[in-house]
Amino acid sequence: MNNIIRLRSGLAGLQWLFFLFTNTVVIPITVGAAFALPQEKIQFLIQCSFVLTGLACVVQAALGHQRSVMEGQSGLWWGVILSLSAAAPSLGISLTELGGSLAVGIVISGVITILIGVCGLAVPLSKLFTPGVMAVFMFLLGCRLNMIFLEGMLGISSGSSTEATTIQPAVFLLAAAVAVFIAVLSVKARPAIGQYALLIGILGGWVLYTLIFGRDSGTSSAGTIDMGWFPLGDPWHGLNTGVVMIAIIAGLVNASNTFGALKGTDHIYEQEASAKQYRRSFTISGMLAVLSGLLGLVPYAPYVSSVGFLQQTRIRDRLPFVIGGLLFTGIGLIPVISSMLTQLPLSIGSAVLLVTYLRLLGSSLQYFSQIRMDAANLYRTAAPLFVGVIVMGLPSEYFASLPPLLRPLLGNGLLVGILLALVLDRLRSGSSQQDQTPASNKVRRLVTPTSDHSGHTLNSNLNPKGEQS
């Protein structure tokens, strides 16, 4: 029996490893390309991302929120940084000055996040994130990230060449087949097999891609890497106050990831996250943000997509999660292995993540079910949803007439939607006390076991301690 438990934990840990990898590898590559960094510095960003992400997950699981929730480079921050780098020429800011200003803003936002955790401000702050706000956040986050993953499935990369920005039908057909296979396997197969659907899909899809299309051209090398502080640009050669302020605002809005991830897993762990869990989680995320600013990485936050992953695999035990984190750290320390794993085809990794992030719709609908949809609440939820989705689809050229420093904020549909939801929620009248109850006070409505489409109870293979039975 012990051997079976070890085998299950090992397989689940390997699955977590690939989940961490597919969520991480594209981020440092695209940021490095956006800042026109040489290959050695991009390899440095990749390895730092692997090591820090693995350690962050282990530390959060052991000392922070103590849940199997990935701590990774924030998608919200990623979008803001890429938007700023694209707008830098029109802002009259060099990439070096932009990188240095971002580093200062990220460090300041990290210090603020630490203060939120240490001073116990997370619980009062959580009252801003009512069911209506959380429903909008979950939905818009799923839309934004799935747009990125669908582009990856279509064979569209962040490169500037014509081939890299053209749909590749054959690549898409294979990626779509992998996505359908994973979804069907997770729904129809027995739980003992279905919980490893992501791992099977990644490995099988990778092999098929290699057999059909050959190996992808490498994006990194295993040679010497260029190490050092502030790889995106040092702050000693001039700072842009506007960029620093935008970074601080993005850091505050990034708190929504922590609330989204912990509130979203409350029903999986059948209890509300305590004030101590929020305090520790914010403190650790803030420390990671400070390190990110110094190392030129995208700042960290708990991943809301972990909700979908836990629902997909039905394994909430922390041991596989810690195993995956330690493996990921080890890979980052060995350049040869990290370089080999970066050969995972973008289309296959995107297909796996698309299936996982589709689950965010369920989390969003759970929050929507807590709202009494009268006329006022309908407008308060519909406005940020539609505005956010519409802004996401607008070309960046449409925002050229706006003040340069407002473009990265107003051109980011996810940020606009979340901020609009927060503002409208604060402006509502106090006539309906029930609708003003924070999501954290309503989580008990969600603690009843959730069934997937195959009829299996979500937590049926878990004992009360969260271990595999």
N, C-alpha and C positions, 0 to 999 in steps of 0.2 A: 504493500500500500504506500509506504514511504517513497519507494522508487517511482510509483505512478505520480505521486504528488510532485516530486522533484522534476519529473519529465514534463508535467503540465506547466509548472512554474517556469521551466527553462524555455518551453515553446512560447508561452505567453510573454516572457521577457524578450525573446527574439522578435515577437510581433510588436512589442512596445519599441524596440530598437528601430525597426523600420518606420514606425509611426513618427518617432522623434526625427529620424533622418529625413523622411520625405517632407516634413513640415519645416525643416531647417535649411536644407542644402541650397535651395533656390535663393534664399534671402541674401546671404553674403555675396553670392555671385552677381546678383543684379545690382546691389549697392556698389560693389567694386567697379562694375562696368559703368554705372551712372557717374561715378567720380573719376573715371578714366584712370584707374589705378593699374600699375604694372602687375603681371601675373604673380610675381612673388608676394606682393601685398594681398592680392585676392586669396592666395593659398593660406596666408596668415589669418585672414578673416574667417575662412572656412574652418580651419583647425581650432581657432579660438571659439567659434560658434559651437562646434561639436563638444569641446571640453566643458565650456561654461554651461551649455544647455544640460548636459548629462549631470553635472554637479548640482545645478539649480534644482533639477527634478528630485535628486536624492535628498538634498537639504530640505526642500519643502515637504517631502514625504516624511522625513524624520523629525524635523523641528518646526516646520511652518504649519500649513493647514492640515497636514497629515492625511492627505487623500491622494488617490491615484489621478492627479490632475497635472498634465504637462505644464511646466514652466518654460516658456519659449519666447522667441523674439516676436514682439507684438505686431500683428497684421495692421493695426491702426497706425502705429509708429512707422511701419514699413511704407505704407502709402504716403504719409506725410513727408518722409525723407526723400522718396522718389519724386514726389511732386515738387519739392523745393529744388532738387537738383536739376529737374527739367526747366524750372522757371528761372534758374540762376542767371542765364545770359540776359533775359529781359529785365531782371532786377538790377543788373549792373554789378553783380557780385561774382567774384572768382570762386571756383570750386574749393580752393584752399581756404578762403575766408568763410565760405559756407560751412565747410567741414569743421573748422575751429569754432564757429558760432554755435553750430549744432551741438558740439561736444560740451560747451559751457552750459547751454540750455538743458541738455540731457542730464548733466551732473546736478544742476540746480533742481530739476524736477525729481531726480532721485533722492536728493536730500529732503524735499518736501514730502515725498512718499514715505521716507523713513520716519519723519515727524508725525505723519498721519498714523502710522503704526504704533510708534512709541507712546504717543500722547493719547492713544485710544480713541481717535477721531473717526475710525472706520465705521463704527456702529451708527453714530449720528449722520455720517455721510451716506450710509446705506439707505436712510429714509428718503433720500432723493430718488432712489431707484425703485420706484413703485412697480406693480405689475405692468402698467401701461408702458413705462419707460423700458422695462426689461423685454417686453414683447417686441417693441420696435428695435431695440438693440440686437436681439437674437436674429430677427428676420433680416435686418440690413447687413449684419455681419455675414450671415449665410449667403446673401446675394453678392456681396462684394468679393468674398473669397472664392465662391463658386464661379464667378466670372473669370478669375485668374486661372482656376483649375481647368475650366472649359477651354480657355485659350491654349493651355498646355496640351490638352488632349487633341486639339486641332493642329498641333505641331507648330504653334506660334510661340516664338521665344522672345526674349527681351533684346535680341540683337538688332542691329540696324540694317542688315543686308536684306535684299528683296526676298530671298528664300526664307529668311527667319521670320518674315512678317506675312507669309502667304500660307493659306490653309493647305494642309497635306492630307488628302482624303484617305490614303492607305493607312497612314499613321493613326488618323482618327478612328477608322473602322476597327483597328486592333485595340485601341484604348477603350472604345465604347464596348467592345466585346468583353474586355477584362472587367469593366465596371458592371456590366449586366451579370457576368459570371459571379462576381463577389456578392452582389445584391441577392441573386437567386440562392447562392450557397448559404448565405447567412440567414435567409428566411426559411428555406426548405430543408436544409440538412439538419441532422441531429445536433443538439447543442454541443456535444463533444467535438464535432467537426466544424460546425458553423462559427464557433467562437474564434477559430483560426482562419476565417475566410480572407481577411486582409493579408495575412502572411502568405497564404497559398496564392492569392491573386498577384501579389508583388513578385514572388519568385517565378511563378508560371509565366506571367506577362513579360518579365525581363528576359527569360529564356526564349520565348516566342519572338520578341522584338529582335533579339540578337540573331536568331536563325533567319528571320525574314529580311531585316534591314542592315544587318551587320552592327558593329559597335559604333556608338556615337563618338564623334570627335571629342577628345578630352577637353575639359574646361580647367583642369588644374594639373600640376605636375608634382612629382614626389621629390623634387630637388630641394635646394636650400630655400628657406623662406625669409622674407624681409620682416623682421620683428621690430617693434617699437611702439611708443605711445602716440596717440593721435594720428593714425594712418590716413584719415580722411582730410587732415589739415590741422595744424596746431593753432591755438588761440592767440599766440604771441604776435602775429602779424596783422592784427586788426580784427575787430568784432563788429557784427551787425546786430544792433539792438533789436530790430524787428524780428530777425530770425530767432534770437534768444527767447523773445516773448512767445513766439509761435510754439517753440519747443516746450516752454513751460505750460502753456495751455494744453498742448497735446498730451503732456504728462499727466495733467489733472483729469482730462477726459479718459485717459487710458485706465483710470481706476475702474471704469465700467467693466473691463475684462475680469477683474478680480471678483466683483459682485456677480457677474454673469456666470463665471465658472463655478463659484462656490454655491450660489443659490441654485444653479442648474443641476448640481450633484446632490443637493439636499435630499431629494426624493429617492435617489439611488442608495445613499447611505442611511436613509430613513431617520434622519435627524437634521436639525438646523445647525449650520456652522456657528460656533460660539464666538463671543467677542474676542477671546484669546486666539482662536484660529485666524480671525481677520487681522488682529494686531500683528501676529507673527508673520502672516503671509505678506502684508504690506511692508513690514520691516525688511524682510528678505528681498522682495521685489525692488525696493528702493536701493538696497545695497548693490543688487545686480545692475540697476540702472546707472549708478555711479561708475561701476566697472565698465559698463557698455560705453559710456561717454569717453573714458580714457582709452579704450581699445578700438573705438570706431565701429562698434556693433550696434545693431538695432536694439533698443531697450526691451526689457523682459516684462512678462505678465503671465498669469495663469491662462491657459488656453481654453476658451469656451468649447472648442471642438472636442475636448476630452469628454464632454457629455455624450456626444454622438459615438465616440470610440467605446466608451463604457457600455452604452446601450447596444452597440454592435457586437461586442465580444462577450458581454455579460460576465466579465471578470473584474471585480473591484478590489481584489486583494492587493496590498501594497508591495508584496515581495516581488512579483514579476515586474512591476513598475520600477522598483529599485534596481533590479537586475538589468533591465533595459537601459536605465540611466548610467549605470557603471560601465556597461558595454560601450555605450556611446562616448563616454569620456575616454575610455581606453582607445577607441578608434581614432579619436581626435589627437591622441598623443603619438600615434604611429602614422607618419605621413604616407607610407606606401598603401596602407589599408584605407585611409580616408580618401586618398586619390582614386583608388579603385572603386569605392562606393559612389563617388561623384559621377561615375559612368552610368548610373541608373538612368534610363531614358526618362526625360521630362514628361512625356505623354503617359507613361505607365504610372509614375508617381502621382501625377495629376488625377488620373482615373481613380486611384485608390482613395485619394483625399476627397474627391467629389462625392463618392459614395458615403464617406464618413460625415462630411459636412451637410449632406442632405438631411441628416437627423436633426439639425438645428431647427428645422421647421416644426418638429414635434415639440421642442422646448418652447418655441415662440407661441404655438397654439395653446400650450398649457398655461402660459401667462395670460393670453387673450381670454381664456375661459374664466379667469378670475375677475374680469371687467364686465360690469353691467352696461351693455351697449345701448345707452340712450343716445339722443342726438348729440349732446355735448361731448360725451366720451368718444363717439364715432368720429367727430371732427378732430378731436385731440389725438387720436391714434392714426387716422387716415392721412392727415396733413404731413407729419414727419415721415411716414412710410412712403407715400407717393413722391414727396419732394426729394427724399434721399435717393430713391431708385432712379428718378429722372436725372438728378445731378450726376449720378454715377455714369449714366449713358451719354452725357454731353461731352463733346470734344474739348480738350483743354484750351483750344483757340477761342472758344466762346467767352472765356473769362479774361481776355486780353484787355478789355476796357475797364476792368476793376483796378483799384489800387494794387500795385505789385505785391505788397506784403499780405494782402487779404486773399490773393488767389489760391495759395495752398490750402487755406481753411475753407473758403466758400466753394472751392472746386472739388472738395472731398465729400462725396455723398454720404459716407458713413458718419463723418464728423458733423455735417450739417443736420442729418436726421436725428442723431443723438442729442445734439444741443437744442434743436427745435422741440424734441419730445420733452426734454427737461424744462424748457421755458414754459411750454404750454401746460405741463403738469403743475408747475408752481403757480400759474395764473388762474387755475380753475377755482371755482367758488367752493366754499366750505359746506355747501348744502348737503353733499352726499358723503358722510363720514366713512361709510363702508368702502367706497371707492378710493379713499385716501390711505387705506391701510397698506404699509410697506409690504413688498413681496415676501420678506423674511418672516412676517407674521402670519402668512397664509400658506406656508409650505406644507402644513399638515394635511392640506387638501390633496397634496401630491404624493404622500408617502404610501398610498396603497400600491401594491405591486403592479407594475406595468407589463402588459403582454405585448410581444412582438407579433408580426403577422402570422407566424407559424403557430401561434397559440401558446408558446412557451412563456412562463412567467419570467420577467426580467431578472429577478434575483433568485430564481428557483435553484440555481446551482451554488448559492452562497449561504453560508451559515451566518448567524448574527454578528460574528466578528469580522465578516467580510472575507473569509477564507473559502477556498474551493472545497466543496464536499466530495 
